[in-house]
Amino acid sequence: MPRLTLHAASLLLLAAIPIRADVGPPQGTKYIPVNAEVVTGSEFPEFVFLEVHHSSYFGPPRYGADPKDTEHRTRNDRTINRFDFGPRRPFKASAGRRSSTGLYVIPKAAAVKYPDLDQLVTAVEAKEIPGASRHFFAQVKIVPVSDPRLEIKVRYRTELAPNGDGIAFIRVNNAGQPVPDGVPLGEEEISGPKLSLRWLIFGLAFAAYFAALGIWWFRRSGKKAACVVSLPQKESSP
């Protein structure tokens, strides 16, 4: 019995270590994901696009290792896929606290030199390929607990880089206009009064009601006038 109790206590201790290390947001705040969509109106046959998903998790200590050695307890995974980016094929990215998805842009002439995708991504991350770039559009944002949003959606469009070398990604608002520098994520909407769908429906229904009421009143008034005109006139006696 004591041996069983000691074993259970050890399991609880191991389970508590990662929980303690994975610290949550500050008090009164929460995490929400920032999900992104990247659209383009052009084809880019001279580039190769890769969708690279990174994830990490805080695992238990390795056998014989110091439990406080957090560097060797972090596990990292990477998934690489080719992505056919184009006008009808937008790139969508989502992120979590320990995961992210990036779009890697590599000149095709340089990409053919790396038949292995893992080696190609490693070369891009080491900045060994001129003209190659990587972009992480999604992230996680800390907001007050009172914030009703479950996610933040951002949108990007493409342009040729000013120097003609590569592709530039421009963050845009809900009208497709570029967002000025310094505007926080999630506040890209055009400033001014916001008209929600609920109030729009209410306004249309209100207008339709009064239009129907006006038509009914007009027809009713027309019938009364017709009755007055058609009433027979009494003949006066001589």
trRosetta pair geometry for C-beta under 8 A, 3 or more apart (Angstrom, degrees):
i j d omega theta_ij theta_ji phi_ij phi_ji
1 4 5.7 -53 -149 33 33 111
1 5 6.5 33 154 -18 65 105
2 5 5.5 -55 -149 37 35 113
2 6 6.3 36 154 -20 68 105
3 6 5.7 -53 -148 36 32 111
3 7 6.4 34 152 -21 64 105
4 7 5.7 -54 -149 35 32 113
4 8 6.5 31 154 -17 65 105
5 8 5.9 -55 -149 36 31 110
5 9 6.4 31 153 -19 65 106
6 9 5.7 -54 -147 36 32 112
6 10 6.5 36 153 -23 64 104
7 10 5.7 -53 -152 31 32 113
7 11 6.7 31 152 -18 64 103
8 11 5.7 -53 -152 34 35 111
8 12 6.5 33 152 -17 65 105
9 12 5.7 -55 -150 37 34 112
9 13 6.4 37 152 -22 65 105
10 13 5.6 -54 -150 34 32 113
10 14 6.5 30 154 -16 65 105
11 14 5.9 -55 -148 37 32 109
11 15 6.3 29 155 -17 65 109
12 15 5.7 -57 -146 39 31 110
12 16 6.2 30 156 -23 65 109
13 16 5.8 -58 -146 33 29 110
13 17 6.9 41 155 -35 62 98
14 17 6.0 -43 -155 12 33 115
14 60 5.6 16 -174 -129 108 122
15 18 7.2 -60 -168 34 36 98
15 19 6.9 28 147 -13 66 116
16 19 5.5 -64 -152 42 42 115
16 20 6.0 40 155 -23 75 108
17 20 6.0 -60 -150 35 27 108
17 21 6.5 20 156 -15 64 110
17 60 7.2 92 69 -124 127 69
17 61 7.6 -36 121 -21 161 99
17 67 6.0 -93 -136 -176 152 119
18 21 5.5 -61 -145 40 35 109
18 22 6.0 23 161 -13 72 109
18 58 4.9 154 -140 107 98 108
18 59 7.3 -32 -91 -145 132 9
18 60 7.0 -74 -42 -76 117 58
19 22 6.1 -60 -141 41 27 101
20 23 8.0 6 166 -72 41 72
21 58 5.5 -160 97 173 128 158
21 70 6.5 166 -147 -114 139 120
22 58 5.8 -162 -63 31 99 143
25 29 4.4 -107 141 96 127 102
25 30 5.9 172 44 -112 150 18
25 31 5.6 -180 -45 -44 129 81
25 142 5.1 159 -139 -128 127 111
26 29 5.0 48 67 24 80 124
26 142 7.2 64 25 -174 93 142
28 144 6.4 -30 151 -141 86 77
28 145 5.7 -111 -171 -4 45 111
29 142 5.0 28 163 179 136 98
29 143 6.4 157 -156 82 87 26
29 144 5.9 -69 -106 -105 67 33
29 145 6.3 -133 -106 -41 14 74
30 142 7.3 160 77 -149 27 61
30 143 6.3 -30 62 65 76 75
30 144 7.7 22 18 134 84 19
30 145 5.3 96 -20 -100 109 64
30 147 7.4 -145 50 49 108 105
31 97 6.0 -6 -171 -76 166 106
31 140 5.1 -3 -165 178 109 118
31 141 7.4 139 -152 72 58 36
31 142 6.2 -38 -94 -95 59 62
32 140 7.2 159 77 -158 30 70
32 141 5.9 -27 64 64 81 86
32 143 5.7 -11 13 18 118 123
32 147 7.2 -101 -18 104 145 131
32 149 5.9 68 -165 107 166 96
32 150 6.4 178 -139 175 113 24
32 151 5.8 -168 173 -101 101 33
32 152 6.2 99 117 -15 115 91
33 94 6.0 21 167 -167 142 86
33 95 5.6 168 -149 68 98 70
33 96 6.5 -36 -95 -89 118 47
33 138 6.9 7 178 -178 95 110
33 139 7.9 177 -156 100 59 29
33 140 5.7 -45 -105 -104 54 72
33 141 7.8 107 -153 18 9 78
33 151 5.2 -19 68 -126 85 93
33 152 7.2 -154 103 32 45 75
34 95 6.5 0 57 41 72 119
34 138 5.4 176 94 -153 76 62
34 139 4.9 7 47 58 122 65
34 140 6.7 -162 7 -88 86 19
34 141 5.4 76 -44 -17 112 109
34 151 7.4 155 -96 -173 25 75
34 152 4.5 -23 -111 72 72 109
34 153 7.9 171 -162 -82 56 18
34 154 6.2 17 179 -3 99 116
34 185 5.3 3 -131 152 143 145
34 186 7.0 -103 -114 -51 102 98
35 92 7.3 9 176 -175 100 89
35 93 6.9 179 -156 91 60 54
35 94 4.7 -11 -113 -104 98 78
35 95 7.4 -167 -87 16 56 73
35 138 5.5 8 -117 -119 35 122
35 151 5.6 6 4 176 112 128
35 152 7.1 159 24 78 65 51
35 153 5.6 -24 74 -106 91 66
35 154 7.5 169 87 25 41 72
36 92 7.1 172 92 -152 55 48
36 93 4.7 -1 58 56 98 99
36 94 7.9 -171 25 -73 65 39
36 137 3.5 -110 76 127 169 120
36 138 4.7 -140 5 -64 101 80
36 153 7.5 147 -94 -161 32 54
36 154 4.9 -26 -106 72 82 92
36 155 7.2 165 -157 -86 68 27
36 156 6.4 21 -177 -4 115 108
37 90 5.5 21 -175 153 93 136
37 91 7.4 153 -159 82 46 50
37 92 5.2 -12 -105 -103 74 79
37 93 7.9 -172 -76 22 33 69
37 153 7.2 8 -1 -171 103 98
37 154 7.7 179 26 91 65 48
37 155 5.3 -16 66 -114 92 74
37 156 7.3 -176 92 29 45 72
38 85 7.8 -24 104 -142 115 120
38 90 6.0 165 77 -169 50 84
38 91 4.2 -8 55 59 110 100
38 92 7.6 -159 21 -71 72 34
38 93 7.4 37 -10 -4 106 106
38 103 6.7 -60 32 -21 161 160
38 137 6.3 -164 -53 -45 111 164
38 155 7.8 158 -87 -164 34 51
38 156 4.5 -18 -111 70 78 108
38 157 7.5 160 -161 -89 61 24
38 158 7.1 66 176 -50 99 94
38 169 6.4 -41 -133 -139 120 121
39 87 7.9 42 -177 -145 82 46
39 90 4.7 -33 -92 -109 69 114
39 155 7.1 -4 5 -170 107 98
39 156 7.3 164 24 85 63 55
39 157 5.5 -28 73 -104 83 76
39 158 7.6 -135 98 -2 43 87
40 44 7.7 -42 159 -20 160 109
40 85 6.6 59 21 159 139 98
40 86 6.7 -102 75 -164 114 21
40 87 6.0 -100 95 -84 72 51
40 90 7.6 159 12 -107 71 67
40 157 6.6 139 -91 -160 48 66
40 158 4.1 3 -106 23 102 127
41 87 5.4 45 -137 -109 35 104
41 157 7.7 14 -9 -163 92 112
41 158 7.8 -160 23 56 64 95
42 87 7.0 113 4 -61 14 95
42 158 6.8 -112 40 90 104 123
43 86 5.4 6 -104 -127 76 101
43 87 7.1 -57 -57 -15 72 94
44 47 4.4 -12 142 33 117 112
44 49 7.7 90 76 -42 123 111
44 85 6.8 -4 39 89 115 107
44 86 7.8 -153 19 -93 75 68
44 167 6.6 -31 -107 -69 154 135
45 108 7.5 -27 149 -23 56 151
46 107 6.6 -24 151 -144 87 74
46 108 5.6 -132 -174 12 40 112
46 109 7.8 -12 -167 -17 84 92
47 105 5.5 -15 -173 -166 134 87
47 106 6.6 136 -163 70 76 39
47 107 6.2 -59 -107 -104 66 36
47 108 6.1 -143 -107 -35 11 85
47 167 6.9 -33 -51 -22 168 123
48 82 7.3 -64 -173 -135 94 97
48 105 7.7 147 75 -157 49 41
48 106 4.7 -26 62 68 98 96
48 107 7.6 19 14 107 86 12
48 108 5.2 120 -34 -94 93 69
48 111 4.2 5 20 -27 148 174
49 82 7.1 95 82 -168 65 62
49 83 4.4 -75 116 73 107 93
49 84 7.3 159 58 -88 120 12
49 85 4.3 73 -11 -4 172 119
49 91 7.6 -123 175 -80 140 133
49 103 6.3 -22 -162 -168 100 94
49 104 7.0 144 -159 75 47 57
49 105 6.1 -12 -103 -101 72 64
49 106 7.9 178 -78 24 27 75
50 80 5.9 -14 -175 -163 119 93
50 81 7.0 149 -160 77 68 37
50 82 6.1 -51 -106 -106 66 44
50 83 6.3 134 -136 10 12 95
50 103 7.4 147 74 -160 50 45
50 104 4.1 -13 58 57 102 110
50 106 7.1 28 -4 2 109 115
50 117 6.8 154 -126 -157 135 109
50 120 7.3 157 -52 109 157 123
50 121 6.5 -133 122 -83 158 98
51 80 7.5 147 80 -157 54 43
51 81 4.8 -17 60 66 102 92
51 82 7.6 35 16 118 84 7
51 83 4.3 97 -31 -52 100 126
51 91 7.3 -173 -94 -143 105 106
51 101 6.5 -6 -173 -173 90 105
51 102 7.7 157 -156 80 45 44
51 103 6.5 -21 -101 -103 60 63
51 104 7.9 -150 -63 19 15 84
52 78 6.6 -12 -171 -168 94 97
52 79 7.3 159 -156 81 46 51
52 80 5.4 -5 -107 -105 79 74
52 101 7.1 157 82 -156 46 55
52 102 4.9 -20 64 63 98 92
52 103 7.8 176 22 -85 83 16
52 104 5.6 52 -11 -19 122 116
52 121 5.8 131 -103 -130 138 134
52 134 7.4 -32 38 -141 137 120
53 78 7.1 156 81 -155 55 46
53 79 4.3 -4 55 56 106 101
53 80 7.9 -152 25 -67 70 35
53 99 7.0 1 -178 -172 90 101
53 100 7.5 177 -150 91 53 39
53 101 4.9 -18 -101 -103 75 83
53 102 8.0 177 -81 21 31 66
54 76 7.2 -23 -164 -165 90 95
54 77 7.4 150 -158 83 43 56
54 78 5.6 -10 -103 -104 67 79
54 99 6.6 173 93 -149 57 53
54 100 5.3 -2 57 57 100 83
54 101 7.7 -174 21 -81 68 34
54 102 7.2 27 -4 0 107 107
55 76 7.5 155 86 -154 46 50
55 77 4.8 -12 64 59 93 101
55 78 7.9 -177 26 -76 67 39
55 79 8.0 22 6 0 106 101
55 96 7.8 25 -120 55 94 118
55 98 6.1 64 -161 126 68 84
55 99 4.1 -4 -103 -104 86 95
55 100 8.0 172 -75 20 54 52
56 74 5.7 4 -176 -178 118 98
56 75 6.3 162 -153 83 64 51
56 76 4.8 -19 -98 -99 95 67
56 77 7.2 -180 -79 18 44 70
56 98 4.9 -115 67 -176 72 103
56 99 7.6 -176 20 -75 59 57
57 74 7.6 163 81 -152 31 58
57 75 5.4 -13 58 57 79 102
57 98 5.9 99 -81 137 57 155
58 70 7.4 -30 -137 -153 109 92
58 73 6.0 34 -164 127 70 104
58 74 6.0 -31 -103 -99 61 66
58 75 7.8 -176 -88 17 13 80
59 73 5.5 -152 66 -176 69 74
59 74 7.4 154 18 -108 83 15
59 75 5.0 54 -17 -19 124 117
60 73 7.0 -113 120 -144 12 108
61 65 4.8 -151 179 79 99 102
61 66 7.1 -126 -146 95 139 26
61 67 4.5 -98 -42 -104 149 60
61 69 7.0 93 -128 53 106 91
61 72 7.7 55 -142 95 69 100
61 73 5.6 -51 -93 -91 55 116
62 65 4.2 63 62 -1 87 131
62 72 6.1 -67 4 140 121 116
62 73 7.4 -147 -17 -90 78 68
65 69 5.5 -97 166 50 107 135
65 72 5.8 -123 -160 96 154 139
65 73 7.7 179 109 -64 141 88
66 69 4.3 97 72 -20 95 106
67 73 8.0 46 -157 -67 47 144
69 72 5.0 7 130 31 114 106
69 73 6.6 135 97 -20 69 99
70 73 5.4 -70 -146 42 40 112
70 74 6.6 47 159 -35 73 99
71 74 6.5 -53 -160 16 28 109
78 118 7.7 114 100 -125 124 91
78 121 7.3 174 160 117 137 155
80 117 4.6 174 120 138 140 126
80 118 6.4 -171 12 -78 150 60
80 121 5.6 -124 -102 -39 138 144
82 117 7.6 -116 -54 -105 82 135
83 89 7.9 170 170 145 82 121
83 91 6.4 56 162 -106 146 105
83 103 7.0 -80 57 -130 154 89
84 89 5.4 -25 102 137 84 170
85 89 6.0 -156 -137 99 25 107
85 91 5.7 -16 -112 -49 106 110
85 103 7.4 73 -77 -155 142 128
86 89 4.5 52 47 35 82 105
91 103 5.3 34 175 -86 160 137
93 100 7.8 21 178 -176 113 67
93 101 4.4 -161 -142 82 89 108
93 102 7.3 54 -126 -83 140 25
93 103 7.1 -102 -62 -32 130 96
93 136 7.4 -177 172 -158 155 53
93 137 4.9 122 54 59 142 102
93 138 4.2 -157 122 -11 100 118
94 101 6.4 46 47 15 51 126
94 138 5.3 -161 -140 -169 14 168
95 99 6.3 -178 -156 95 53 68
95 100 4.6 9 -121 -108 103 70
95 101 6.8 -137 -76 16 70 76
95 136 7.7 74 -84 178 131 102
95 138 3.8 176 -18 126 105 102
95 139 5.1 -22 75 -102 165 16
95 140 5.7 -130 115 -42 110 75
96 99 4.1 34 43 42 103 99
96 100 7.7 -135 37 -59 58 52
96 140 6.6 28 178 -65 21 124
97 140 5.4 12 -88 -31 55 171
100 136 5.4 14 164 -151 130 125
100 138 6.4 178 -144 81 79 90
100 139 7.0 3 -112 -98 116 58
101 136 7.5 144 82 -134 36 79
101 138 6.4 29 47 39 86 125
102 134 5.2 28 159 179 134 100
102 135 6.1 158 -161 77 86 39
102 136 4.4 -49 -96 -81 98 77
102 137 8.0 141 -120 3 55 68
103 134 7.2 164 83 -154 43 57
103 135 5.0 -17 59 61 91 97
103 137 7.3 21 6 -12 110 108
104 121 6.4 -125 -59 -116 172 81
104 124 5.4 68 -156 133 125 171
104 132 7.2 6 -180 -176 90 102
104 133 7.5 -179 -152 95 53 42
104 134 4.7 -19 -104 -103 75 87
104 135 7.9 178 -80 20 33 66
105 132 6.5 174 92 -152 59 56
105 133 5.1 0 55 58 103 84
105 134 7.4 -175 19 -82 69 37
105 135 7.3 29 -7 -2 107 107
105 166 6.6 103 115 -153 133 93
105 167 5.7 -122 -158 36 163 115
106 110 6.1 -117 174 80 96 104
106 111 4.5 107 118 -71 125 110
106 120 6.8 -41 -70 178 173 113
106 124 6.2 -93 -82 -85 112 124
106 129 6.1 0 -139 126 100 155
106 131 7.8 96 -154 103 43 86
106 132 4.5 6 -110 -115 71 107
107 110 4.7 70 74 15 97 104
107 111 6.7 -172 89 -16 45 90
107 129 7.3 -166 34 163 92 111
107 130 7.8 -9 13 92 135 68
107 131 4.7 33 -29 102 122 133
107 132 6.7 -103 6 -67 77 75
108 111 5.4 -56 -137 35 35 113
108 112 6.6 42 164 -30 67 98
109 112 6.7 -49 -157 19 25 109
110 113 6.0 -50 -172 20 46 115
110 114 7.9 18 145 0 68 103
110 129 4.9 127 148 -154 146 111
110 130 7.2 179 -75 53 154 68
110 131 7.0 155 1 61 143 111
110 132 6.8 -108 87 -50 144 112
111 114 6.2 -72 -163 44 47 97
111 120 6.1 41 -143 -140 78 134
111 129 7.9 50 -70 -149 60 153
114 117 7.6 105 130 -97 106 24
114 119 5.0 -155 -158 99 109 102
114 120 3.8 145 112 -78 143 86
114 123 6.3 -137 -80 13 151 143
116 119 4.2 68 82 12 107 110
116 120 6.7 -177 92 -14 54 85
117 120 5.3 -53 -147 35 37 116
117 121 6.3 35 157 -18 69 102
118 121 6.0 -51 -147 36 31 108
118 122 6.4 32 153 -18 62 108
119 122 5.6 -54 -146 38 33 114
119 123 6.4 35 154 -21 65 105
120 123 5.8 -56 -152 34 29 111
120 124 6.6 29 152 -18 64 104
121 124 5.6 -52 -149 34 35 111
121 125 6.3 31 154 -15 67 106
122 125 5.8 -56 -146 40 30 109
122 126 6.3 21 155 -11 64 111
123 126 5.8 -62 -144 45 30 106
123 128 4.4 -84 -165 60 82 118
123 129 5.4 75 134 -31 109 105
123 132 7.8 63 114 56 90 167
124 127 7.5 30 178 -76 34 33
124 128 7.6 -86 -66 43 20 77
124 129 5.7 -34 -91 31 63 122
124 132 4.7 -114 -122 144 93 138
124 133 7.8 -66 -166 22 109 2
124 134 5.8 110 145 -47 122 112
125 134 7.0 9 -85 -11 67 154
127 132 7.9 -173 -130 73 46 102
129 132 3.9 43 93 -3 113 135
131 165 5.6 -111 -114 178 94 99
131 166 5.6 -174 -162 -65 74 97
133 166 5.9 71 -5 -155 128 141
133 167 7.7 -145 50 53 131 78
135 169 5.8 83 -145 9 161 153
136 139 7.1 80 137 -64 106 90
137 154 6.9 -152 169 86 102 118
137 156 6.1 -108 -126 -12 138 140
137 169 7.4 -103 -86 151 114 151
138 154 8.0 177 -95 43 62 110
139 185 7.6 161 53 1 109 173
141 152 6.2 14 26 10 139 143
141 185 6.2 -150 -72 78 144 122
141 186 7.0 -123 55 -19 171 134
143 147 4.1 -28 141 14 127 160
143 149 7.1 10 83 57 170 109
144 147 5.1 124 66 -24 73 94
149 152 6.3 53 151 -69 146 71
149 186 7.4 131 109 -149 176 132
152 185 5.8 91 136 140 146 99
152 186 3.9 -65 -141 -86 129 107
154 171 6.3 -33 178 -143 115 107
154 185 5.7 -59 -65 -150 136 95
154 186 7.3 -75 -65 -60 95 48
154 188 6.5 114 -127 -14 80 144
155 171 7.3 114 80 -156 49 61
155 172 5.4 -54 99 65 99 88
155 173 7.8 76 54 -171 111 4
155 174 7.7 108 22 -91 138 45
155 188 7.4 -163 35 103 86 162
156 169 4.7 11 176 179 135 100
156 170 6.3 146 -159 71 75 39
156 171 5.5 -45 -97 -93 80 51
156 172 6.7 136 -121 9 26 85
157 169 7.6 159 78 -154 26 58
157 170 5.5 -25 64 62 77 96
157 172 5.5 27 2 -16 106 134
157 176 7.1 42 -29 -153 145 83
158 167 5.4 -24 -158 -175 112 114
158 168 7.0 134 -161 76 58 51
158 169 6.0 -32 -100 -100 64 61
158 170 7.4 162 -102 15 13 85
159 167 7.3 141 75 -165 36 66
159 168 4.7 -26 70 67 88 104
159 169 8.0 178 26 -80 74 18
159 170 5.8 41 -1 -19 115 120
160 164 6.3 9 159 -119 118 47
160 166 7.9 134 -162 89 59 41
160 167 6.6 -62 -113 -113 40 55
160 168 6.8 30 114 14 16 95
161 164 6.4 -87 77 7 85 9
161 165 5.5 -53 73 65 138 51
161 166 4.4 43 -20 73 140 82
161 167 6.3 -93 -36 -68 88 4
161 168 4.8 130 -94 -40 58 96
162 168 7.1 51 -20 -45 70 147
163 166 8.0 32 67 33 94 91
170 178 5.3 -60 175 -112 121 98
171 178 7.2 84 76 -154 56 62
171 179 4.6 -46 107 34 100 121
171 188 6.7 -123 155 -107 104 135
172 175 7.8 -122 166 73 101 51
172 176 5.2 -4 169 -153 142 33
172 177 6.0 141 -155 66 89 26
172 178 5.9 -56 -100 -91 72 34
172 179 6.2 -177 -117 -23 17 88
172 188 7.1 86 120 180 31 135
173 176 7.2 -54 67 13 63 17
173 177 5.3 -10 36 57 104 83
173 179 5.6 124 -49 -77 83 91
173 188 4.2 -170 -108 156 71 90
173 189 5.9 130 -164 -113 108 19
173 190 5.7 115 142 -52 148 69
174 188 6.8 134 -24 109 72 97
174 189 5.3 12 1 -117 121 72
174 190 6.6 -99 52 -7 96 88
175 190 5.7 37 -9 -45 125 126
177 190 7.6 70 38 -83 128 101
179 183 5.0 -110 173 53 108 140
179 188 4.9 -65 -94 -128 135 97
180 183 5.6 101 68 -26 74 112
183 187 5.6 -140 177 88 92 100
183 188 6.4 104 130 -93 135 59
184 187 5.0 56 68 19 85 121
185 188 7.7 -11 -146 -34 40 100
189 194 7.3 25 146 -97 148 115
195 199 5.9 -119 -163 79 71 118
195 200 5.7 83 153 -62 108 98
196 199 5.0 88 60 12 82 98
196 200 7.0 -143 97 -7 42 90
197 200 5.4 -55 -146 36 35 116
197 201 6.4 35 157 -18 68 104
198 201 6.1 -57 -153 35 28 108
198 202 6.4 27 151 -18 63 109
199 202 5.4 -52 -144 38 36 115
199 203 6.2 40 155 -22 67 104
200 203 5.8 -54 -148 34 29 111
200 204 6.5 26 155 -15 63 106
201 204 5.9 -56 -148 38 31 109
201 205 6.3 29 155 -17 66 108
202 205 5.9 -58 -147 39 29 109
202 206 6.2 32 154 -22 65 108
203 206 5.6 -53 -146 35 30 113
203 207 6.4 28 156 -17 64 106
204 207 5.8 -56 -148 38 31 109
204 208 6.3 30 154 -19 65 107
205 208 5.7 -54 -145 38 31 111
205 209 6.4 37 154 -25 64 104
206 209 5.8 -52 -151 30 30 114
206 210 6.8 19 156 -9 63 105
207 210 6.1 -59 -149 41 32 103
207 211 6.2 34 152 -22 66 108
208 211 5.6 -54 -145 36 32 114
208 212 6.4 32 156 -17 65 104
209 212 6.0 -58 -152 37 28 108
209 213 6.3 27 151 -18 64 108
210 213 5.3 -50 -142 38 37 115
210 214 6.3 41 155 -22 66 102
211 214 5.8 -53 -149 34 30 111
211 215 6.6 30 153 -18 63 104
212 215 5.8 -53 -149 35 33 111
212 216 6.4 34 153 -19 66 105
213 216 5.7 -54 -148 36 32 111
213 217 6.3 29 155 -17 65 107
214 217 5.8 -55 -145 38 31 109
214 218 6.2 33 155 -22 65 106
215 218 5.7 -54 -147 34 30 111
215 219 6.4 26 157 -15 65 106
216 219 6.0 -58 -150 39 29 106
216 220 6.2 27 154 -19 65 110
217 220 5.7 -55 -143 39 31 111
217 221 6.2 32 157 -19 66 106
218 221 5.9 -55 -147 36 28 109
218 222 6.5 30 152 -21 62 107
219 222 5.6 -54 -149 34 33 114
219 223 6.6 34 154 -20 65 102
220 223 5.9 -52 -152 32 33 110
220 224 6.7 33 152 -18 64 103
221 224 5.8 -53 -152 34 35 112
221 225 6.5 34 152 -19 66 105
222 225 5.8 -55 -150 36 33 111
222 226 6.4 33 153 -20 66 106
223 226 5.6 -54 -149 35 33 112
223 227 6.5 35 153 -21 66 103
224 227 5.8 -54 -152 33 33 111
224 228 6.6 32 152 -20 65 104
225 228 5.8 -54 -151 33 34 112
225 229 6.5 30 154 -17 66 107
226 229 5.9 -57 -149 37 32 110
226 230 6.2 18 159 -11 67 114
227 230 6.1 -66 -142 43 28 103
227 231 6.8 48 156 -47 63 92
228 231 6.1 -36 -158 -3 32 115
